[in-house]
């Protein structure tokens, strides 16, 4: 009887749903990911920005088809021409972070000031206010990375 009871307990334990809680530590990690993304842009460091993205990430800028994967993202943000974007300031306010298991979302708003020099040498100074939503995924290495991000300018 003891053996049967032990076997039942083991079977039930094996069938229990995995822990899908989202801890304060997870929230802090997702917030830190957002900050690493912001700092990468402020440093004009494409490698640092890309390091915050999950493999196969999808970026969805307003008015543009989704950018699927590293190659499309790099081509959009850092085109292989003589144009150059320099971030002057980038502020982000996080309004909400929630999640469960290995997925989380972060909703926020931000202000971006940058200088853009096109391939012909024409310089523009631009400011953008936007809202954004990121979906982060925890990888097998335990690190959170941005899997999806959508943003839209606000007036």
DRENTORKOL-3810 file (N, C-alpha, C; in nm, 4 decimals):
REM DRENTORKOL-3810
@n.u->0.0817; n.v->-0.1188; n.w->0.0000; ca.u->0.0000; ca.v->0.0000; ca.w->0.0000; c.u->0.0869; c.v->0.1264; c.w->0.0000
@n.u->0.1942; n.v->0.1259; n.w->0.0806; ca.u->0.2845; ca.v->0.2410; ca.w->0.0826; c.u->0.3454; c.v->0.2640; c.w->-0.0553
@n.u->0.3829; n.v->0.1566; n.w->-0.1219; ca.u->0.4430; ca.v->0.1678; ca.w->-0.2549; c.u->0.3441; c.v->0.2280; c.w->-0.3526
@n.u->0.2207; n.v->0.1855; n.w->-0.3461; ca.u->0.1172; ca.v->0.2371; ca.w->-0.4346; c.u->0.0942; c.v->0.3854; c.w->-0.4077
@n.u->0.0869; n.v->0.4231; n.w->-0.2825; ca.u->0.0670; ca.v->0.5625; ca.w->-0.2455; c.u->0.1849; c.v->0.6480; c.w->-0.2930
@n.u->0.3056; n.v->0.5991; n.w->-0.2756; ca.u->0.4249; ca.v->0.6715; ca.w->-0.3207; c.u->0.4227; c.v->0.6871; c.w->-0.4726
@n.u->0.3829; n.v->0.5826; n.w->-0.5438; ca.u->0.3758; ca.v->0.5881; ca.w->-0.6899; c.u->0.2717; c.v->0.6903; c.w->-0.7347
@n.u->0.1569; n.v->0.6941; n.w->-0.6687; ca.u->0.0516; ca.v->0.7900; ca.w->-0.7043; c.u->0.1003; c.v->0.9332; c.w->-0.6813
@n.u->0.1659; n.v->0.9563; n.w->-0.5685; ca.u->0.2184; ca.v->1.0897; ca.w->-0.5387; c.u->0.3193; c.v->1.1314; c.w->-0.6452
@n.u->0.4067; n.v->1.0402; n.w->-0.6851; ca.u->0.5071; ca.v->1.0722; ca.w->-0.7868; c.u->0.4418; c.v->1.1019; c.w->-0.9214
@n.u->0.3406; n.v->1.0252; n.w->-0.9571; ca.u->0.2704; ca.v->1.0472; ca.w->-1.0837; c.u->0.2001; c.v->1.1820; c.w->-1.0818
@n.u->0.1316; n.v->1.2125; n.w->-0.9718; ca.u->0.0622; ca.v->1.3408; ca.w->-0.9618; c.u->0.1611; c.v->1.4576; c.w->-0.9655
@n.u->0.2739; n.v->1.4420; n.w->-0.9003; ca.u->0.3755; ca.v->1.5474; ca.w->-0.9015; c.u->0.4285; c.v->1.5694; c.w->-1.0430
@n.u->0.4446; n.v->1.4612; n.w->-1.1173; ca.u->0.4942; ca.v->1.4722; ca.w->-1.2548; c.u->0.3912; c.v->1.5383; c.w->-1.3459
@n.u->0.2631; n.v->1.5237; n.w->-1.3130; ca.u->0.1565; ca.v->1.5801; ca.w->-1.3951; c.u->0.1215; c.v->1.7229; c.w->-1.3555
@n.u->0.1777; n.v->1.7713; n.w->-1.2475; ca.u->0.1469; ca.v->1.9070; ca.w->-1.2022; c.u->0.1941; c.v->2.0072; c.w->-1.3068
@n.u->0.1160; n.v->2.1140; n.w->-1.3257; ca.u->0.1580; ca.v->2.2139; ca.w->-1.4245; c.u->0.2887; c.v->2.2792; c.w->-1.3824
@n.u->0.3679; n.v->2.3171; n.w->-1.4829; ca.u->0.4941; ca.v->2.3833; ca.w->-1.4512; c.u->0.4647; c.v->2.5202; c.w->-1.3913
@n.u->0.5589; n.v->2.5713; n.w->-1.3182; ca.u->0.5439; ca.v->2.7009; ca.w->-1.2541; c.u->0.5435; c.v->2.8094; c.w->-1.3612
@n.u->0.4335; n.v->2.8830; n.w->-1.3703; ca.u->0.4234; ca.v->2.9904; ca.w->-1.4680; c.u->0.4192; c.v->3.1263; c.w->-1.3984
@n.u->0.4632; n.v->3.1288; n.w->-1.2750; ca.u->0.4622; ca.v->3.2547; ca.w->-1.2020; c.u->0.5627; c.v->3.3524; c.w->-1.2620
@n.u->0.5402; n.v->3.4772; n.w->-1.2341; ca.u->0.6282; ca.v->3.5849; ca.w->-1.2792; c.u->0.6730; c.v->3.6577; c.w->-1.1538
@n.u->0.7957; n.v->3.6355; n.w->-1.1168; ca.u->0.8470; ca.v->3.6858; ca.w->-0.9895; c.u->0.8927; c.v->3.8317; c.w->-0.9993
@n.u->0.9167; n.v->3.8898; n.w->-0.8841; ca.u->0.9734; ca.v->4.0251; ca.w->-0.8790; c.u->1.1101; c.v->4.0261; c.w->-0.9470
@n.u->1.1822; n.v->3.9173; n.w->-0.9339; ca.u->1.3134; ca.v->3.9051; ca.w->-0.9996; c.u->1.2978; c.v->3.9056; c.w->-1.1523
@n.u->1.1949; n.v->3.8345; n.w->-1.2023; ca.u->1.1672; ca.v->3.8357; ca.w->-1.3463; c.u->1.1338; c.v->3.9773; c.w->-1.3929
@n.u->1.0494; n.v->4.0460; n.w->-1.3162; ca.u->1.0129; ca.v->4.1827; ca.w->-1.3529; c.u->1.1362; c.v->4.2725; c.w->-1.3580
@n.u->1.2223; n.v->4.2603; n.w->-1.2593; ca.u->1.3456; ca.v->4.3399; ca.w->-1.2577; c.u->1.4326; c.v->4.3087; c.w->-1.3791
@n.u->1.4382; n.v->4.1814; n.w->-1.4181; ca.u->1.5193; ca.v->4.1418; ca.w->-1.5339; c.u->1.4625; c.v->4.2007; c.w->-1.6632
@n.u->1.3291; n.v->4.2033; n.w->-1.6768; ca.u->1.2672; ca.v->4.2596; ca.w->-1.7973; c.u->1.2870; c.v->4.4113; c.w->-1.8002
@n.u->1.2769; n.v->4.4751; n.w->-1.6854; ca.u->1.3042; ca.v->4.6196; ca.w->-1.6784; c.u->1.4510; c.v->4.6483; c.w->-1.7134
@n.u->1.5412; n.v->4.5641; n.w->-1.6658; ca.u->1.6842; ca.v->4.5806; ca.w->-1.6968; c.u->1.7091; c.v->4.5607; c.w->-1.8462
@n.u->1.6361; n.v->4.4697; n.w->-1.9082; ca.u->1.6463; ca.v->4.4482; ca.w->-2.0526; c.u->1.6077; c.v->4.5757; c.w->-2.1273
@n.u->1.4976; n.v->4.6369; n.w->-2.0860; ca.u->1.4529; ca.v->4.7620; ca.w->-2.1489; c.u->1.5598; c.v->4.8707; c.w->-2.1340
@n.u->1.6209; n.v->4.8769; n.w->-2.0172; ca.u->1.7263; ca.v->4.9762; ca.w->-1.9931; c.u->1.8498; c.v->4.9465; c.w->-2.0784
@n.u->1.8854; n.v->4.8199; n.w->-2.0936; ca.u->1.9999; ca.v->4.7831; ca.w->-2.1782; c.u->1.9735; c.v->4.8226; c.w->-2.3237
@n.u->1.8497; n.v->4.8055; n.w->-2.3687; ca.u->1.8097; ca.v->4.8462; ca.w->-2.5040; c.u->1.8290; c.v->4.9975; c.w->-2.5194
@n.u->1.7797; n.v->5.0737; n.w->-2.4226; ca.u->1.7908; ca.v->5.2200; ca.w->-2.4250; c.u->1.9375; c.v->5.2644; c.w->-2.4232
@n.u->2.0165; n.v->5.2057; n.w->-2.3360; ca.u->2.1585; ca.v->5.2413; ca.w->-2.3234; c.u->2.2350; c.v->5.2071; c.w->-2.4519
@n.u->2.2005; n.v->5.0950; n.w->-2.5144; ca.u->2.2631; ca.v->5.0591; ca.w->-2.6419; c.u->2.2398; c.v->5.1655; c.w->-2.7474
@n.u->2.1160; n.v->5.2158; n.w->-2.7539; ca.u->2.0859; ca.v->5.3215; ca.w->-2.8497; c.u->2.1596; c.v->5.4500; c.w->-2.8152
@n.u->2.1617; n.v->5.4858; n.w->-2.6868; ca.u->2.2316; ca.v->5.6084; ca.w->-2.6460; c.u->2.3805; c.v->5.6031; c.w->-2.6800
@n.u->2.4371; n.v->5.4850; n.w->-2.6737; ca.u->2.5792; ca.v->5.4674; ca.w->-2.7065; c.u->2.6018; c.v->5.4541; c.w->-2.8572
@n.u->2.4916; n.v->5.4559; n.w->-2.9348; ca.u->2.4997; ca.v->5.4332; ca.w->-3.0794; c.u->2.5766; c.v->5.3044; c.w->-3.1086
@n.u->2.5447; n.v->5.2019; n.w->-3.0297; ca.u->2.6150; ca.v->5.0733; ca.w->-3.0337; c.u->2.5216; c.v->4.9655; c.w->-3.0896
@n.u->2.5328; n.v->4.9396; n.w->-3.2184; ca.u->2.4431; ca.v->4.8428; ca.w->-3.2827; c.u->2.4561; c.v->4.7037; c.w->-3.2214
@n.u->2.5763; n.v->4.6630; n.w->-3.1832; ca.u->2.5948; ca.v->4.5302; ca.w->-3.1228; c.u->2.5222; c.v->4.5212; c.w->-2.9889
@n.u->2.5263; n.v->4.6280; n.w->-2.9102; ca.u->2.4573; ca.v->4.6275; ca.w->-2.7808; c.u->2.3062; c.v->4.6224; c.w->-2.7995
@n.u->2.2549; n.v->4.6967; n.w->-2.8969; ca.u->2.1108; ca.v->4.6935; ca.w->-2.9246; c.u->2.0704; c.v->4.5537; c.w->-2.9699
@n.u->2.1430; n.v->4.4982; n.w->-3.0657; ca.u->2.1091; ca.v->4.3653; ca.w->-3.1180; c.u->2.1204; c.v->4.2572; c.w->-3.0107
@n.u->2.2081; n.v->4.2751; n.w->-2.9140; ca.u->2.2241; ca.v->4.1766; ca.w->-2.8062; c.u->2.1012; c.v->4.1702; c.w->-2.7165
@n.u->2.0165; n.v->4.2730; n.w->-2.7208; ca.u->1.8936; ca.v->4.2705; ca.w->-2.6404; c.u->1.7805; c.v->4.1966; c.w->-2.7111
@n.u->1.8018; n.v->4.1583; n.w->-2.8363; ca.u->1.6968; ca.v->4.0939; ca.w->-2.9157; c.u->1.7125; c.v->3.9424; c.w->-2.9169
@n.u->1.5989; n.v->3.8740; n.w->-2.9118; ca.u->1.5975; ca.v->3.7278; ca.w->-2.9207; c.u->1.6237; c.v->3.6856; c.w->-3.0652
@n.u->1.6755; n.v->3.5652; n.w->-3.0850; ca.u->1.6892; ca.v->3.5144; ca.w->-3.2223; c.u->1.5519; c.v->3.5160; c.w->-3.2908
@n.u->1.5487; n.v->3.5640; n.w->-3.4133; ca.u->1.4224; ca.v->3.5693; ca.w->-3.4867; c.u->1.3293; c.v->3.6800; c.w->-3.4407
@n.u->1.3825; n.v->3.7809; n.w->-3.3737; ca.u->1.3002; ca.v->3.8916; ca.w->-3.3245; c.u->1.2261; c.v->3.9587; c.w->-3.4395
@n.u->1.1129; n.v->4.0197; n.w->-3.4063; ca.u->1.0332; ca.v->4.0934; ca.w->-3.5037; c.u->1.0093; c.v->4.2334; c.w->-3.4475
@n.u->1.0479; n.v->4.3347; n.w->-3.5238; ca.u->1.0232; ca.v->4.4742; ca.w->-3.4883; c.u->0.9114; c.v->4.5251; c.w->-3.5781
@n.u->0.8197; n.v->4.6032; n.w->-3.5202; ca.u->0.7050; ca.v->4.6521; ca.w->-3.5960; c.u->0.6909; c.v->4.8034; c.w->-3.5811
@n.u->0.7709; n.v->4.8795; n.w->-3.6562; ca.u->0.7575; ca.v->5.0251; ca.w->-3.6526; c.u->0.6251; c.v->5.0666; c.w->-3.7173
@n.u->0.5685; n.v->5.1761; n.w->-3.6702; ca.u->0.4434; ca.v->5.2257; ca.w->-3.7277; c.u->0.4622; c.v->5.2570; c.w->-3.8759
@n.u->0.3669; n.v->5.2155; n.w->-3.9576; ca.u->0.3683; ca.v->5.2482; ca.w->-4.0991; c.u->0.4644; c.v->5.1686; c.w->-4.1849
@n.u->0.5280; n.v->5.0674; n.w->-4.1268; ca.u->0.6267; ca.v->4.9871; ca.w->-4.1995; c.u->0.5914; c.v->4.8396; c.w->-4.1821
@n.u->0.6170; n.v->4.7608; n.w->-4.2835; ca.u->0.5964; ca.v->4.6160; ca.w->-4.2700; c.u->0.6860; c.v->4.5631; c.w->-4.1582
@n.u->0.6434; n.v->4.4566; n.w->-4.0906; ca.u->0.7264; ca.v->4.4002; ca.w->-3.9835; c.u->0.8665; c.v->4.3643; c.w->-4.0327
@n.u->0.9632; n.v->4.3910; n.w->-3.9471; ca.u->1.1032; ca.v->4.3578; ca.w->-3.9742; c.u->1.1297; c.v->4.2252; c.w->-3.9054
@n.u->1.1432; n.v->4.1201; n.w->-3.9831; ca.u->1.1546; ca.v->3.9849; ca.w->-3.9284; c.u->1.2996; c.v->3.9384; c.w->-3.9338
@n.u->1.3585; n.v->3.9164; n.w->-3.8173; ca.u->1.4936; ca.v->3.8623; ca.w->-3.8087; c.u->1.6025; c.v->3.9680; c.w->-3.8080
@n.u->1.7213; n.v->3.9235; n.w->-3.7673; ca.u->1.8366; ca.v->4.0127; ca.w->-3.7519; c.u->1.8693; c.v->4.0910; c.w->-3.8787
@n.u->1.8702; n.v->4.0242; n.w->-3.9917; ca.u->1.9100; ca.v->4.0882; ca.w->-4.1169; c.u->1.8175; c.v->4.2045; c.w->-4.1518
@n.u->1.6868; n.v->4.1819; n.w->-4.1439; ca.u->1.5899; ca.v->4.2875; ca.w->-4.1767; c.u->1.5983; c.v->4.4028; c.w->-4.0769
@n.u->1.6191; n.v->4.3700; n.w->-3.9504; ca.u->1.6300; ca.v->4.4737; ca.w->-3.8472; c.u->1.7545; c.v->4.5585; c.w->-3.8710
@n.u->1.8668; n.v->4.4933; n.w->-3.8957; ca.u->1.9918; ca.v->4.5673; ca.w->-3.9216; c.u->1.9793; c.v->4.6558; c.w->-4.0462
@n.u->1.9192; n.v->4.6020; n.w->-4.1501; ca.u->1.9051; ca.v->4.6772; ca.w->-4.2752; c.u->1.8199; c.v->4.8026; c.w->-4.2540
@n.u->1.7183; n.v->4.7926; n.w->-4.1703; ca.u->1.6297; ca.v->4.9062; ca.w->-4.1431; c.u->1.6984; c.v->5.0096; c.w->-4.0537
@n.u->1.7574; n.v->4.9651; n.w->-3.9435; ca.u->1.8167; ca.v->5.0569; ca.w->-3.8465; c.u->1.9550; c.v->5.1066; c.w->-3.8872
@n.u->2.0316; n.v->5.0218; n.w->-3.9506; ca.u->2.1681; ca.v->5.0575; ca.w->-3.9899; c.u->2.1891; c.v->5.0197; c.w->-4.1366
@n.u->2.1279; n.v->5.0960; n.w->-4.2289; ca.u->2.1387; ca.v->5.0611; ca.w->-4.3705; c.u->2.2835; c.v->5.0686; c.w->-4.4185
@n.u->2.3125; n.v->4.9874; n.w->-4.5166; ca.u->2.4480; ca.v->4.9798; ca.w->-4.5708; c.u->2.4664; c.v->5.0869; c.w->-4.6788
@n.u->2.4487; n.v->5.2115; n.w->-4.6365; ca.u->2.4748; ca.v->5.3240; ca.w->-4.7257; c.u->2.5497; c.v->5.4284; c.w->-4.6421
@n.u->2.5625; n.v->5.5460; n.w->-4.6911; ca.u->2.6405; ca.v->5.6448; ca.w->-4.6160; c.u->2.5553; c.v->5.7276; c.w->-4.5196
@n.u->2.4275; n.v->5.6894; n.w->-4.5007; ca.u->2.3438; ca.v->5.7619; ca.w->-4.4050; c.u->2.3872; c.v->5.7280; c.w->-4.2621
@n.u->2.3540; n.v->5.8178; n.w->-4.1701; ca.u->2.3929; ca.v->5.7945; ca.w->-4.0312; c.u->2.2891; c.v->5.8553; c.w->-3.9377
@n.u->2.2506; n.v->5.7778; n.w->-3.8374; ca.u->2.1615; ca.v->5.8252; ca.w->-3.7327; c.u->2.2407; c.v->5.8300; c.w->-3.6031
@n.u->2.2327; n.v->5.9434; n.w->-3.5343; ca.u->2.3000; ca.v->5.9584; ca.w->-3.4056; c.u->2.1956; c.v->5.9925; c.w->-3.3005
@n.u->2.1826; n.v->5.9069; n.w->-3.2006; ca.u->2.0867; ca.v->5.9291; ca.w->-3.0926; c.u->2.1456; c.v->6.0317; c.w->-2.9969
@n.u->2.0695; n.v->6.1373; n.w->-2.9708; ca.u->2.1144; ca.v->6.2422; ca.w->-2.8794; c.u->2.0573; c.v->6.2227; c.w->-2.7396
@n.u->1.9319; n.v->6.1823; n.w->-2.7323; ca.u->1.8713; ca.v->6.1493; ca.w->-2.6028; c.u->1.7608; c.v->6.0475; c.w->-2.6255
@n.u->1.7393; n.v->5.9630; n.w->-2.5258; ca.u->1.6367; ca.v->5.8594; ca.w->-2.5344; c.u->1.5895; c.v->5.8323; c.w->-2.3924
@n.u->1.4684; n.v->5.8748; n.w->-2.3635; ca.u->1.4090; ca.v->5.8530; ca.w->-2.2315; c.u->1.2937; c.v->5.7550; c.w->-2.2464
@n.u->1.2842; n.v->5.6627; n.w->-2.1534; ca.u->1.1769; ca.v->5.5634; ca.w->-2.1543; c.u->1.1120; c.v->5.5604; c.w->-2.0167
@n.u->0.9793; n.v->5.5584; n.w->-2.0148; ca.u->0.9034; ca.v->5.5367; ca.w->-1.8918; c.u->0.8305; c.v->5.4038; c.w->-1.9073
@n.u->0.8495; n.v->5.3150; n.w->-1.8135; ca.u->0.7824; ca.v->5.1848; ca.w->-1.8158; c.u->0.6520; c.v->5.1983; c.w->-1.7380
@n.u->0.5407; n.v->5.1672; n.w->-1.8036; ca.u->0.4092; ca.v->5.1785; ca.w->-1.7413; c.u->0.3562; c.v->5.0465; c.w->-1.6879
@n.u->0.4035; n.v->4.9360; n.w->-1.7446; ca.u->0.3481; ca.v->4.8063; ca.w->-1.7046; c.u->0.4434; c.v->4.6947; c.w->-1.7446
@n.u->0.4608; n.v->4.5990; n.w->-1.6551; ca.u->0.5371; ca.v->4.4775; ca.w->-1.6844; c.u->0.4593; c.v->4.3616; c.w->-1.6243
@n.u->0.4285; n.v->4.2628; n.w->-1.7052; ca.u->0.3584; ca.v->4.1418; ca.w->-1.6603; c.u->0.4168; c.v->4.0229; c.w->-1.7345
@n.u->0.3908; n.v->3.9052; n.w->-1.6843; ca.u->0.4388; ca.v->3.7875; ca.w->-1.7540; c.u->0.4013; c.v->3.6598; c.w->-1.6840
@n.u->0.4469; n.v->3.5515; n.w->-1.7407; ca.u->0.4257; ca.v->3.4187; ca.w->-1.6863; c.u->0.5145; c.v->3.3208; c.w->-1.7599
@n.u->0.5736; n.v->3.2307; n.w->-1.6842; ca.u->0.6621; ca.v->3.1338; ca.w->-1.7481; c.u->0.7799; c.v->3.2039; c.w->-1.8124
@n.u->0.8017; n.v->3.1761; n.w->-1.9396; ca.u->0.9157; ca.v->3.2326; ca.w->-2.0118; c.u->0.8786; c.v->3.3480; c.w->-2.1040
@n.u->0.7569; n.v->3.4038; n.w->-2.0864; ca.u->0.7139; ca.v->3.5184; ca.w->-2.1669; c.u->0.6730; c.v->3.6339; c.w->-2.0764
@n.u->0.6996; n.v->3.7539; n.w->-2.1225; ca.u->0.6596; ca.v->3.8734; ca.w->-2.0489; c.u->0.6305; c.v->3.9841; c.w->-2.1490
@n.u->0.5541; n.v->4.0829; n.w->-2.1047; ca.u->0.5372; ca.v->4.2006; ca.w->-2.1885; c.u->0.5665; c.v->4.3249; c.w->-2.1066
@n.u->0.6117; n.v->4.4262; n.w->-2.1766; ca.u->0.6439; ca.v->4.5540; ca.w->-2.1160; c.u->0.5789; c.v->4.6620; c.w->-2.2012
@n.u->0.5012; n.v->4.7471; n.w->-2.1354; ca.u->0.4359; ca.v->4.8583; ca.w->-2.2053; c.u->0.4945; c.v->4.9880; c.w->-2.1521
@n.u->0.5270; n.v->5.0794; n.w->-2.2438; ca.u->0.5850; ca.v->5.2049; ca.w->-2.1998; c.u->0.5695; c.v->5.3149; c.w->-2.3024
@n.u->0.6367; n.v->5.4243; n.w->-2.2728; ca.u->0.6350; ca.v->5.5410; ca.w->-2.3607; c.u->0.7732; c.v->5.6030; c.w->-2.3575
@n.u->0.8025; n.v->5.6798; n.w->-2.4591; ca.u->0.9368; ca.v->5.7353; ca.w->-2.4628; c.u->0.9494; c.v->5.8598; c.w->-2.5474
@n.u->1.0644; n.v->5.9206; n.w->-2.5349; ca.u->1.0999; ca.v->6.0396; ca.w->-2.6101; c.u->1.2393; c.v->6.0175; c.w->-2.6677
@n.u->1.2513; n.v->6.0421; n.w->-2.7960; ca.u->1.3767; ca.v->6.0176; ca.w->-2.8667; c.u->1.4150; c.v->6.1427; c.w->-2.9453
@n.u->1.5385; n.v->6.1876; n.w->-2.9271; ca.u->1.5926; ca.v->6.2979; ca.w->-3.0073; c.u->1.7129; c.v->6.2430; c.w->-3.0818
@n.u->1.7157; n.v->6.2688; n.w->-3.2131; ca.u->1.8264; ca.v->6.2163; ca.w->-3.2921; c.u->1.8558; c.v->6.3056; c.w->-3.4114
@n.u->1.9745; n.v->6.2879; n.w->-3.4639; ca.u->2.0171; ca.v->6.3564; ca.w->-3.5854; c.u->2.0311; c.v->6.2506; c.w->-3.6939
@n.u->1.9761; n.v->6.2822; n.w->-3.8107; ca.u->1.9855; ca.v->6.1903; ca.w->-3.9242; c.u->2.0556; c.v->6.2625; c.w->-4.0386
@n.u->2.1614; n.v->6.2006; n.w->-4.0877; ca.u->2.2321; ca.v->6.2511; ca.w->-4.2052; c.u->2.2084; c.v->6.1511; c.w->-4.3169
@n.u->2.1407; n.v->6.1946; n.w->-4.4225; ca.u->2.1108; ca.v->6.1018; ca.w->-4.5317; c.u->2.2333; c.v->6.0807; c.w->-4.6206
@n.u->2.2180; n.v->5.9942; n.w->-4.7184; ca.u->2.3300; ca.v->5.9569; ca.w->-4.8061; c.u->2.3849; c.v->6.0765; c.w->-4.8838
@n.u->2.3011; n.v->6.1793; n.w->-4.9052; ca.u->2.3455; ca.v->6.2984; ca.w->-4.9778; c.u->2.4100; c.v->6.4013; c.w->-4.8849
@n.u->2.4102; n.v->6.3739; n.w->-4.7545; ca.u->2.4715; ca.v->6.4651; ca.w->-4.6586; c.u->2.3753; c.v->6.5628; c.w->-4.5933
@n.u->2.2480; n.v->6.5572; n.w->-4.6319; ca.u->2.1458; ca.v->6.6444; ca.w->-4.5721; c.u->2.1228; c.v->6.6026; c.w->-4.4266
@n.u->2.1248; n.v->6.6991; n.w->-4.3339; ca.u->2.1112; ca.v->6.6697; ca.w->-4.1911; c.u->1.9754; c.v->6.7150; c.w->-4.1402
@n.u->1.9096; n.v->6.6277; n.w->-4.0635; ca.u->1.7820; ca.v->6.6592; ca.w->-3.9993; c.u->1.7935; c.v->6.6317; c.w->-3.8504
@n.u->1.7371; n.v->6.7216; n.w->-3.7703; ca.u->1.7298; ca.v->6.7018; ca.w->-3.6253; c.u->1.5847; c.v->6.6687; c.w->-3.5938
@n.u->1.5616; n.v->6.5526; n.w->-3.5354; ca.u->1.4256; ca.v->6.5034; ca.w->-3.5163; c.u->1.3992; c.v->6.4670; c.w->-3.3710
@n.u->1.2720; n.v->6.4802; n.w->-3.3334; ca.u->1.2257; ca.v->6.4390; ca.w->-3.2013; c.u->1.1015; c.v->6.3543; c.w->-3.2209
@n.u->1.0909; n.v->6.2480; n.w->-3.1449; ca.u->0.9761; ca.v->6.1587; ca.w->-3.1543; c.u->0.9270; c.v->6.1231; c.w->-3.0145
@n.u->0.7970; n.v->6.1317; n.w->-2.9950; ca.u->0.7312; ca.v->6.0820; ca.w->-2.8742; c.u->0.6560; c.v->5.9568; c.w->-2.9187
@n.u->0.6686; n.v->5.8488; n.w->-2.8445; ca.u->0.6058; ca.v->5.7238; ca.w->-2.8888; c.u->0.5610; c.v->5.6393; c.w->-2.7706
@n.u->0.4712; n.v->5.5477; n.w->-2.8005; ca.u->0.4345; ca.v->5.4414; ca.w->-2.7072; c.u->0.4871; c.v->5.3118; c.w->-2.7664
@n.u->0.5157; n.v->5.2152; n.w->-2.6805; ca.u->0.5682; ca.v->5.0881; ca.w->-2.7316; c.u->0.5207; c.v->4.9715; c.w->-2.6457
@n.u->0.5234; n.v->4.8552; n.w->-2.7069; ca.u->0.4915; ca.v->4.7301; ca.w->-2.6392; c.u->0.5958; c.v->4.6280; c.w->-2.6821
@n.u->0.6613; n.v->4.5693; n.w->-2.5845; ca.u->0.7614; ca.v->4.4654; ca.w->-2.6121; c.u->0.7161; c.v->4.3341; c.w->-2.5522
@n.u->0.7402; n.v->4.2272; n.w->-2.6247; ca.u->0.7232; ca.v->4.0921; ca.w->-2.5718; c.u->0.8635; c.v->4.0371; c.w->-2.5541
@n.u->0.8936; n.v->3.9951; n.w->-2.4326; ca.u->1.0257; ca.v->3.9396; ca.w->-2.4020; c.u->1.0129; c.v->3.7898; c.w->-2.3787
@n.u->1.1173; n.v->3.7191; n.w->-2.4157; ca.u->1.1208; ca.v->3.5740; ca.w->-2.3963; c.u->1.2475; c.v->3.5393; c.w->-2.3190
@n.u->1.2315; n.v->3.4485; n.w->-2.2221; ca.u->1.3488; ca.v->3.4002; ca.w->-2.1489; c.u->1.4075; c.v->3.2846; c.w->-2.2277
@n.u->1.5359; n.v->3.2951; n.w->-2.2600; ca.u->1.6040; ca.v->3.1914; ca.w->-2.3365; c.u->1.6479; c.v->3.0763; c.w->-2.2485
@n.u->1.7002; n.v->2.9740; n.w->-2.3118; ca.u->1.7490; ca.v->2.8576; ca.w->-2.2378; c.u->1.8644; c.v->2.8943; c.w->-2.1457
@n.u->1.9306; n.v->3.0058; n.w->-2.1748; ca.u->2.0398; ca.v->3.0525; ca.w->-2.0887; c.u->1.9881; c.v->3.1316; c.w->-1.9683
@n.u->1.8546; n.v->3.1470; n.w->-1.9594; ca.u->1.7936; ca.v->3.2188; ca.w->-1.8476; c.u->1.7826; c.v->3.3686; c.w->-1.8687
@n.u->1.8368; n.v->3.4200; n.w->-1.9796; ca.u->1.8342; ca.v->3.5639; ca.w->-2.0050; c.u->1.7076; c.v->3.6031; c.w->-2.0809
@n.u->1.6525; n.v->3.7171; n.w->-2.0437; ca.u->1.5375; ca.v->3.7731; ca.w->-2.1136; c.u->1.5872; c.v->3.8547; c.w->-2.2324
@n.u->1.5174; n.v->3.8405; n.w->-2.3470; ca.u->1.5492; ca.v->3.9190; ca.w->-2.4663; c.u->1.4184; c.v->3.9605; c.w->-2.5344
@n.u->1.4247; n.v->4.0667; n.w->-2.6088; ca.u->1.3067; ca.v->4.1173; ca.w->-2.6786; c.u->1.2791; c.v->4.0286; c.w->-2.7996
@n.u->1.1592; n.v->3.9695; n.w->-2.8023; ca.u->1.1193; ca.v->3.8835; ca.w->-2.9136; c.u->1.0341; c.v->3.9603; c.w->-3.0145
@n.u->0.9530; n.v->4.0533; n.w->-2.9639; ca.u->0.8670; ca.v->4.1348; ca.w->-3.0486; c.u->0.8631; c.v->4.2749; c.w->-2.9890
@n.u->0.8568; n.v->4.3750; n.w->-3.0760; ca.u->0.8428; ca.v->4.5130; ca.w->-3.0285; c.u->0.7660; c.v->4.5909; c.w->-3.1333
@n.u->0.6650; n.v->4.6630; n.w->-3.0879; ca.u->0.5862; ca.v->4.7494; ca.w->-3.1748; c.u->0.5850; c.v->4.8883; c.w->-3.1114
@n.u->0.5933; n.v->4.9912; n.w->-3.1952; ca.u->0.5863; ca.v->5.1271; ca.w->-3.1425; c.u->0.5135; c.v->5.2164; c.w->-3.2406
@n.u->0.4594; n.v->5.3236; n.w->-3.1846; ca.u->0.3842; ca.v->5.4181; ca.w->-3.2652; c.u->0.4043; c.v->5.5583; c.w->-3.2088
@n.u->0.4279; n.v->5.6529; n.w->-3.2978; ca.u->0.4450; ca.v->5.7919; ca.w->-3.2556; c.u->0.3130; c.v->5.8455; c.w->-3.2010
@n.u->0.3241; n.v->5.9312; n.w->-3.1015; ca.u->0.2054; ca.v->5.9973; ca.w->-3.0469; c.u->0.2222; c.v->6.1479; c.w->-3.0646
@n.u->0.1115; n.v->6.2161; n.w->-3.0638; ca.u->0.1139; ca.v->6.3624; ca.w->-3.0829; c.u->0.0945; c.v->6.4324; c.w->-2.9526
END
